[in-house]
Structure formats: structure tokens, C-alpha cells
Amino acid sequence: MDLQQELNKTGGFKNLELLAKQVVEGFIAGMHKSPFHGFSAEFAEHKIYNRGESTKHIDWKLFAKTDKLFTKRYDEETNLRCHLIIDNSSSMHYPEMRQFSIDHLNKIAFSALASASLMHILKKQRDAVGLSIYSDAYDYYAPEKGSERHHQMLLHRLSDMVMVKPEQRQTETYTYLHQIAEKIHRRSLIFFFTDMFQTSTNEANLFEALRHLKYNKHEVVLFHVFDKKKELQFDFDNTPKRFIDVETGEYINLYPDTIKDNYEEAVGTYFNELRLKCGQYGIKYVEADIKKDFDKVLTTYMIERNKFL
């Protein structure tokens, strides 16, 4: 690691695995009060019984508690292949922070903890998970596996990703999505974390690359990660500020109120177009506000997994 990277190191997460476990346990506890009550058993060692399957492995004790049929899951079962993709360009490290916790996150830390939480569930369900990280290069790739060693390796990589802030790293997302798509051959559920901020946006190229991910019957979920209060609603006090493009270094000095209305309209229009385009191409679009909790991410996973299998 060079000197510049050392200087840019942050404190990071104290224990990403433990935080992910807390996120998932909190989500499962909340499910008991939600319309998904009963599905929480799926996050343990069970899966929902489907009519026509053998009744040999039905857990009758769980049936007595929940009045729902679940079958026990066994070690050799891998029902799902999941691939996580994370945009690690400089804009994903906004806002700049040195320490992180569940309720104190920037975009990259939110993406890392959400990914670790999904991995925690996938591990309990004996499912295989892979990971791709890109910035101005295809930084990291790991194929889908389900071993504990693989799980720990991915957690370590996620922690490292958060700890080192890339300086002025621009990215052309579509370039790396094509490369990632070429590596995922077997049908998978793909979760993509990105703020969708491009230095030079070519929407046709971007959505052609997202369509490429849909090949081989993959299902694609785009988690649009942003700080809603700051990046959409432009909620800043009206004192002179310098706004810096972290990917190019360009900056502008201004009073926020002078551009607030125009900014909100332009960014709101862009975000709505993204949502509509995703629908047009059969990609699930999910708004992921880093100031909210992780329930939307994990609920989306649960719904998409049941549709996928």
C-alpha cells in the first residue's frame, strides 16, 4: 500500500461481521410485526414447504408454533447463487467520515454493511455469494461460493474497501458491468450498489450494460445509494460553501439557496428517469437512503429470493 493510501485510511468498521449480524437480527425481530411474519424462519435453517415436495423433512415442531409448513435445510443444499456488485468510485465515499457505526454511515459504508448483512443471511441459508468491486478499474472479483473461508475473505475485502478512500477516481460504470457480466455464467440474483453519479453519463451505454447483466436469466436489483437530504433535497444552510467534485477536483463557491430549486429539479428528474428506465429494462430499482435503516434492502432481498427460486 502506497503512502497516499495510508494517508487516506479511515478508522473503518470495528467489526463488520458483528454489525451485519445485529442488522439482520433487528430485521428479523421487526418482521414479527410485519406482513412478512412467518417468513423469519427462512433466515434460520429452514425453507418454505412447496406443495408436491416430499413431506419427509417437514419440521412439525415449527409447524406447531407458526401454523406454516417449513422443511429443514441441509448442508449440501445451495438453492441460490448471489453476486454483489459495488461501485467504489470517489463519489461513493461521500460524506467523508473516519469512524462508522450502524447509524453513522457514508454511501460506501452503507453499501458494505448492507452487503455484509445480505451475506450473513445467505450463509445461514447455505447459499453461494460472489463479489465484484470497481472504480476506475475492475478492482476485485470473487466467484460465488458458500464456504466460511470465502465468507471471511469477502468481509475482509468489504472492510478494506471502506477504509481506503480513492482520490479522484472517476468511473465508466458500463465498462465494468460488461466485464462482470462476462464472468457470471450460471443463473444468479445480482445486487448492484451504486450512486449512479457518472462524470460523463452515457445512459444508452449504461443501460445496455445493465441489460447484459440480465443475460442467462439473471435477476438484477439496483440499489440506488445516496444521501437523500443532501444529494436530492440539497439541504444545506445558506452560508457560503465550496462544493467540490470528488471525482474531478473541480469546485464552485456559492450560496446554496441560489441554486437549490434548480438543483432539486434537475436531480429529481434524473432520478425519476433512472427509475423509469430500470422498469423498462426489467431491472428492480430500489431507493437506498443512507440515513434510513436497512429494512428496505433486506425486505427486497426476501421478496426477490422467493420470486427467483
TIFIGU-198895 format. One record per residue (C-alpha): residue number from 0; x, y, z. Coordinates in Angstrom, 3 decimals. Each point is the difference from the previous one (the first is absolute). Example, Ala and Ser with C-alpha at 12.3 -4.5 7.8 and 13.67 -1.06 7.14 Angstrom:
TIFIGU-198895
   guro          X          Y          Z
      0     12.300     -4.500      7.800
      1      1.370      3.440     -0.660
end
This chain:
TIFIGU-198895
   guro          X          Y          Z
      0      0.000      0.000      0.000
      1      1.493      3.374     -1.010
      2      0.361      3.108      2.162
      3     -3.043      1.733     -1.543
      4     -2.214     -2.962      0.894
      5      1.370     -0.038      3.548
      6     -0.818      3.695      0.376
      7     -3.539     -0.622     -1.227
      8     -0.698     -2.859      2.397
      9     -2.932      0.449      2.347
     10     -0.872     -1.788      3.203
     11     -2.544     -2.110     -1.843
     12     -2.235     -2.582      1.661
     13      1.058     -1.498      3.303
     14     -1.692     -3.323     -0.816
     15     -1.955     -0.190     -3.257
     16     -1.165     -3.570      0.607
     17     -1.466      0.849      3.421
     18     -1.762      3.111     -1.376
     19     -1.490     -2.048     -2.851
     20     -1.306     -2.550      2.501
     21     -1.618      2.815      2.036
     22     -1.646      1.418     -3.145
     23     -1.454     -3.393     -0.966
     24     -1.175     -0.848      3.530
     25     -1.713      3.386      0.265
     26     -1.688     -0.573     -3.343
     27     -1.240     -3.460      0.960
     28     -1.374      1.335      3.296
     29     -1.860      2.707     -1.916
     30     -1.482     -2.548     -2.395
     31     -2.142     -1.415      2.810
     32     -2.008      3.233     -0.150
     33     -0.121      0.164     -3.787
     34     -1.990     -1.703     -2.810
     35      3.022     -2.281     -0.414
     36     -0.488     -1.618      3.407
     37      0.710     -3.715     -0.386
     38      2.638      0.488     -2.671
     39      2.598      0.697      2.684
     40      0.528     -3.740      0.342
     41      1.618      0.151     -3.428
     42      2.929      1.851      1.494
     43      0.868     -2.986      2.148
     44      0.393     -3.562     -1.233
     45     -3.350     -0.331     -1.745
     46     -1.723      0.702     -3.282
     47     -3.687      0.230     -0.841
     48     -1.610     -3.318     -0.911
     49     -1.317     -0.068     -3.557
     50     -3.001     -2.167     -0.799
     51      1.062     -3.181     -1.785
     52      3.349     -0.294      1.790
     53      0.744     -2.966      2.221
     54     -1.363      0.425      3.531
     55      2.960     -1.937      1.391
     56      1.891      3.061      1.254
     57     -2.886      2.169      1.245
     58      0.754      1.543      3.397
     59     -3.199     -0.814      1.897
     60      1.143      1.793      3.155
     61      0.326      3.245     -1.980
     62     -3.404     -0.681     -1.560
     63     -1.508     -0.210      3.506
     64      1.430      3.463      0.816
     65     -0.681      1.820     -3.264
     66     -2.824     -1.978     -1.648
     67      2.147      0.062     -3.167
     68      1.856     -2.829     -1.700
     69      3.798      0.239     -0.200
     70      2.530     -2.658     -0.936
     71      3.422     -0.349      1.587
     72      2.945      1.143     -2.078
     73      3.116     -2.144     -0.303
     74      3.676      0.857     -0.448
     75      0.240     -1.260     -3.558
     76     -2.854      2.220     -1.182
     77      0.842      3.155     -1.922
     78     -3.190      1.431     -1.414
     79      1.202      3.392     -1.095
     80      3.001      1.643     -1.564
     81      0.337      3.698      0.825
     82      2.513      2.509     -1.345
     83      0.562      3.377      1.688
     84      1.340      2.905     -2.077
     85      1.256      3.178      1.686
     86      0.917      3.315     -1.629
     87      3.112      1.229      1.849
     88      0.544      3.259     -1.879
     89      0.944      3.108      2.012
     90     -3.580      1.315      0.158
     91     -1.026     -3.112      1.959
     92      2.202      1.166      2.899
     93     -2.257      3.010      0.671
     94     -0.336      1.323      2.627
     95      3.575     -0.358      1.224
     96      0.180     -1.813      3.356
     97      2.637     -1.619      2.185
     98     -2.092     -2.325      2.184
     99     -3.113     -1.963     -0.881
    100     -2.886     -1.574      1.888
    101     -3.463     -1.262     -0.940
    102     -1.462      3.506      0.226
    103      3.053      1.916     -1.263
    104      0.814     -0.963     -3.584
    105      1.042      1.467     -3.308
    106     -1.009     -1.562     -3.324
    107      2.840     -2.508     -0.248
    108     -0.380     -1.068      3.646
    109     -3.770     -0.411     -0.456
    110      0.666     -2.187     -3.057
    111      2.590     -2.069      1.873
    112     -2.215     -0.579      3.055
    113     -3.056     -0.758     -2.155
    114      2.099     -2.501     -1.983
    115      1.375     -1.592      3.181
    116     -3.556     -0.311      1.344
    117     -1.155     -1.721     -3.187
    118      3.032     -2.291      0.232
    119     -0.927     -0.884      3.592
    120     -3.438     -1.163     -1.155
    121      1.396     -1.807     -3.042
    122      2.486     -1.883      2.197
    123     -2.742     -1.170      2.352
    124     -1.998     -1.215     -2.985
    125      2.925     -1.913     -1.521
    126     -0.073      2.246     -3.062
    127      3.024      0.999     -2.075
    128      1.127      3.623     -0.286
    129      2.504      1.788     -2.223
    130      1.306      3.569      0.004
    131      1.165      2.559     -2.560
    132      1.391      3.447      0.863
    133      0.911      2.604     -2.608
    134      1.147      3.632     -0.126
    135      2.211      1.223     -2.838
    136      0.973     -3.664     -0.401
    137     -1.519     -3.406      0.702
    138      1.472     -0.057      3.513
    139     -1.188     -3.345      1.330
    140     -1.823     -3.146     -1.081
    141     -0.920     -3.119      1.965
    142     -2.253     -2.706     -1.484
    143     -3.058     -1.350      1.823
    144      0.914     -2.383      2.820
    145     -1.541     -0.969      3.318
    146      2.936     -0.937      2.251
    147      0.832      1.713      3.296
    148      3.497      0.820     -1.268
    149     -1.525      1.708     -3.055
    150     -2.446      1.902      2.210
    151      2.818      1.348      2.202
    152      2.039      0.971     -3.062
    153     -2.891      2.079     -1.363
    154     -0.591      1.692      3.372
    155      3.671      0.949      0.130
    156     -0.201      1.433     -3.502
    157     -3.106      2.041      0.842
    158      1.726      1.456      3.072
    159      3.078      0.918     -2.029
    160     -2.187      1.671     -2.630
    161     -1.505      2.315      2.628
    162      3.319      0.795      1.677
    163      1.848      1.348     -3.031
    164     -1.490      3.025     -1.721
    165      0.884      0.081     -3.719
    166      1.143      3.465     -1.102
    167     -1.708      1.455     -3.096
    168     -1.012     -3.379     -1.357
    169     -2.419      0.424     -2.844
    170     -1.757     -2.984     -1.491
    171     -1.842     -1.045     -3.093
    172     -2.333     -2.484      1.646
    173     -1.140     -1.612     -3.244
    174      3.567     -1.116     -0.838
    175      0.289     -2.078      3.178
    176     -3.582     -1.277     -0.043
    177      0.736     -1.618     -3.367
    178      3.135     -1.612      1.459
    179     -1.896     -1.222      3.065
    180     -2.822     -1.389     -2.157
    181      2.544     -2.060     -1.954
    182      1.130     -1.662      3.250
    183     -3.433     -1.004      1.337
    184     -1.038     -3.035     -2.023
    185     -2.467     -1.853      2.206
    186     -3.412      1.486      0.778
    187      0.383      2.390      2.945
    188     -1.747      2.670      2.022
    189      2.068      3.169     -0.457
    190     -0.001      2.923      2.451
    191      1.662      3.175     -1.260
    192      0.865      2.861      2.398
    193      0.734      3.343     -1.690
    194     -0.785      3.708      0.291
    195     -0.367      0.178     -3.810
    196      2.114      3.165     -0.149
    197      2.126     -0.123     -3.151
    198      2.570      2.599     -1.067
    199     -1.182     -0.343     -3.592
    200     -3.367     -1.701     -0.082
    201     -0.895     -2.031     -3.057
    202     -3.337     -1.517      0.975
    203     -0.274     -2.157     -3.124
    204      3.343     -1.692      0.791
    205     -0.849     -0.325      3.684
    206     -3.341     -1.699     -0.544
    207      1.410     -2.216     -2.742
    208      2.500     -1.229      2.612
    209     -2.809     -0.551      2.536
    210     -1.849     -1.993     -2.655
    211      3.161     -2.075     -0.446
    212     -0.278     -0.953      3.683
    213     -3.501     -1.292     -0.741
    214      1.398     -2.661     -2.348
    215     -0.109     -3.653      1.087
    216     -3.260      0.711      1.848
    217      1.693      1.985      2.769
    218     -2.231      2.220      2.131
    219      1.447      3.460      0.652
    220     -0.785      2.320      2.915
    221      1.484      3.518     -0.099
    222      0.351      1.548      3.446
    223      0.267      3.727     -0.713
    224      2.120      1.180      2.946
    225     -0.051      3.694      0.907
    226     -0.380      2.497      2.823
    227     -3.542      1.155     -0.730
    228      0.113      3.056      2.232
    229      3.201      1.368     -1.531
    230      0.220     -1.450     -3.509
    231     -3.647      0.210     -1.036
    232     -1.577      2.658      2.218
    233      3.196      2.129      0.162
    234     -0.581      0.701      3.695
    235      2.841      2.374      0.926
    236     -0.096      3.216      2.048
    237      0.377      3.127     -2.109
    238      3.576      0.953      0.886
    239      2.715      0.176     -2.699
    240      1.254     -3.485     -0.843
    241      2.474     -1.622     -2.340
    242     -1.435     -3.048     -1.799
    243      2.710     -2.297     -1.328
    244     -0.388     -2.742     -2.602
    245      1.897     -2.815      1.736
    246      0.541     -1.816     -3.304
    247      1.521      2.913     -1.958
    248      1.149      2.461      2.663
    249     -2.021      2.815     -1.598
    250     -1.821      2.317      2.407
    251     -2.435      2.885      0.214
    252     -0.575      2.584      2.760
    253     -3.587      1.092      0.602
    254     -2.905      0.583      2.360
    255     -2.084     -3.239     -0.029
    256     -3.345      1.808     -0.240
    257      0.964      1.531     -3.360
    258     -0.117     -3.379     -1.743
    259     -2.135     -2.142      2.343
    260     -3.189      0.025     -2.122
    261      1.773     -0.634     -3.307
    262      2.170     -2.688      1.582
    263     -2.976     -1.849      1.507
    264     -1.857      0.096     -3.304
    265      2.968     -1.245     -2.055
    266      1.017     -2.801      2.373
    267     -3.618     -1.018      0.660
    268     -0.589     -0.285     -3.748
    269      3.174     -2.086     -0.424
    270     -0.962     -2.371      2.827
    271     -3.547     -0.427     -1.383
    272      1.403     -0.799     -3.441
    273      2.263     -2.640      1.558
    274     -2.993     -1.568      1.740
    275     -2.036     -0.076     -3.215
    276      2.884     -1.362     -2.080
    277      0.591     -2.792      2.512
    278     -3.673     -0.959     -0.263
    279      0.231      0.037     -3.780
    280      2.976     -2.377      0.044
    281     -1.409     -2.369      2.625
    282      2.414      1.113      2.734
    283     -1.260      0.406      3.552
    284      0.733      3.571      1.166
    285      0.225      0.611      3.756
    286      0.685      3.375      1.603
    287      2.560     -0.490      2.783
    288      0.277      3.121      2.172
    289      3.094     -0.323      2.203
    290     -1.804      1.820      2.834
    291     -2.682     -2.712      0.191
    292      0.339     -3.491      1.425
    293      0.700     -3.162     -1.986
    294     -3.556     -1.392      0.024
    295     -0.657      0.995     -3.621
    296      3.146     -1.810     -1.195
    297     -0.744     -3.192      1.933
    298     -3.723     -0.003     -0.818
    299      0.904      0.357     -3.687
    300      2.367     -2.962      0.343
    301     -2.715     -2.129      1.594
    302     -2.579      0.792     -2.686
    303      2.425     -0.428     -2.912
    304      1.379     -3.274      1.391
    305     -3.470     -1.526      0.237
    306     -0.763      1.118     -3.564
    307      3.350     -1.300     -1.243
    308     -0.177     -3.547      1.357
end
